[in-house]
């Protein structure tokens, strides 16, 4: 390799390395904080999250369900109260980001983003 092509190759490698050093954040891994939503209030369990859980999760993950009604959902994983939703939010976050829950099909991106923002904002309860 000539000296000129060696310098060109080094410059190319440095440019490629620097281009990969951006501040891009995957929204499914690190949801936007409240500061990123145009000053709107953080999502709350009562107003935003409970409807998502009631429509997509509680059909199987409810303390009222047993046996076949749970469709294989572990007895210890339920979402029918605020306290249970908070206790199981980490597990739910992993499963909904992976698209493995609910089993009927992945949630829309907007619902996933809302759920993750609720977690990042400290899981506010809101008025029930």
C-alpha positions as CSV (number, residue, x, y, z in Angstrom):
1,X,0.0,0.0,0.0
2,X,1.3,3.4,-0.8
3,X,1.7,6.1,1.8
4,X,-1.1,8.2,0.2
5,X,-3.6,5.3,0.2
6,X,-2.6,4.4,3.8
7,X,-3.4,8.0,4.9
8,X,-6.7,7.8,3.0
9,X,-7.6,4.5,4.6
10,X,-6.8,5.9,8.1
11,X,-8.9,9.0,7.4
12,X,-11.8,6.8,6.3
13,X,-11.6,4.7,9.4
14,X,-11.5,7.7,11.7
15,X,-14.5,9.3,9.9
16,X,-16.5,6.1,10.2
17,X,-15.6,5.8,13.9
18,X,-16.6,9.4,14.7
19,X,-19.9,9.0,12.7
20,X,-20.9,6.2,15.0
21,X,-20.5,8.3,18.2
22,X,-23.8,10.1,18.0
23,X,-26.4,10.6,20.8
24,X,-29.1,8.5,19.2
25,X,-31.2,6.6,21.7
26,X,-33.5,3.7,20.8
27,X,-37.0,4.8,22.0
28,X,-37.9,1.3,23.0
29,X,-34.9,1.0,25.3
30,X,-34.9,4.6,26.7
31,X,-38.3,6.2,26.4
32,X,-38.5,10.0,26.1
33,X,-38.8,11.7,29.5
34,X,-41.6,14.2,30.2
35,X,-39.3,17.0,28.9
36,X,-39.4,15.4,25.5
37,X,-43.1,15.5,25.0
38,X,-43.7,19.2,24.5
39,X,-44.5,20.0,28.1
40,X,-47.4,17.6,28.4
41,X,-48.0,16.0,31.7
42,X,-46.7,12.5,32.3
43,X,-49.0,9.6,31.6
44,X,-50.8,8.2,34.6
45,X,-52.0,4.7,35.5
46,X,-55.6,5.8,35.9
47,X,-55.9,7.8,32.6
48,X,-53.4,6.1,30.3
49,X,-52.1,2.8,31.5
50,X,-55.1,1.0,33.0
51,X,-57.0,1.1,29.7
52,X,-54.0,-0.5,27.9
53,X,-53.7,-3.2,30.6
54,X,-57.5,-3.8,30.8
55,X,-57.7,-4.2,27.0
56,X,-54.5,-6.3,26.4
57,X,-53.3,-7.9,29.6
58,X,-56.0,-8.4,32.3
59,X,-57.9,-10.9,30.2
60,X,-55.2,-13.4,31.3
61,X,-53.2,-11.6,34.0
62,X,-56.0,-11.0,36.6
63,X,-56.3,-12.2,40.2
64,X,-59.9,-13.1,39.4
65,X,-58.7,-15.7,36.9
66,X,-57.6,-19.3,37.6
67,X,-56.8,-22.4,35.6
68,X,-57.5,-22.3,31.9
69,X,-58.8,-18.7,32.2
70,X,-55.2,-17.6,32.6
71,X,-54.1,-19.1,29.3
72,X,-50.8,-20.0,30.9
73,X,-50.1,-16.7,32.6
74,X,-48.1,-17.2,35.8
75,X,-50.2,-16.8,38.9
76,X,-47.8,-14.2,40.3
77,X,-48.0,-11.9,37.3
78,X,-51.2,-9.8,37.4
79,X,-52.1,-6.3,36.3
80,X,-55.6,-5.7,37.6
81,X,-54.6,-3.1,40.3
82,X,-52.2,-0.2,40.3
83,X,-49.9,-1.9,42.9
84,X,-49.8,-5.1,40.8
85,X,-49.1,-3.1,37.6
86,X,-46.2,-1.3,39.3
87,X,-44.8,-4.6,40.8
88,X,-44.9,-6.2,37.3
89,X,-44.0,-3.2,35.2
90,X,-40.4,-4.3,34.7
91,X,-41.3,-7.8,33.5
92,X,-44.1,-6.3,31.3
93,X,-41.7,-3.8,29.8
94,X,-39.3,-6.5,28.6
95,X,-42.1,-8.6,27.1
96,X,-43.9,-5.8,25.3
97,X,-40.6,-4.5,23.9
98,X,-39.8,-8.0,22.6
99,X,-43.2,-8.2,21.1
100,X,-44.0,-11.5,23.0
101,X,-46.9,-10.0,24.9
102,X,-49.7,-9.9,24.5
103,X,-49.7,-13.3,22.8
104,X,-52.4,-12.1,20.3
105,X,-49.8,-9.7,18.7
106,X,-47.4,-6.9,19.6
107,X,-48.9,-3.7,20.9
108,X,-48.8,-0.6,18.6
109,X,-45.6,1.4,18.9
110,X,-47.5,4.3,20.5
111,X,-48.9,2.1,23.3
112,X,-45.4,0.7,24.0
113,X,-43.9,4.2,24.1
114,X,-46.7,5.4,26.4
115,X,-46.1,2.5,28.8
116,X,-42.3,3.0,28.8
117,X,-42.8,6.7,29.4
118,X,-45.1,6.0,32.4
119,X,-42.3,3.8,33.8
120,X,-39.6,6.5,33.2
121,X,-41.8,9.1,34.8
122,X,-42.0,7.1,38.1
123,X,-45.3,5.3,37.4
124,X,-47.7,8.1,38.6
125,X,-51.0,6.8,39.8
126,X,-53.3,9.6,38.8
127,X,-57.0,9.9,39.9
128,X,-58.8,6.7,39.8
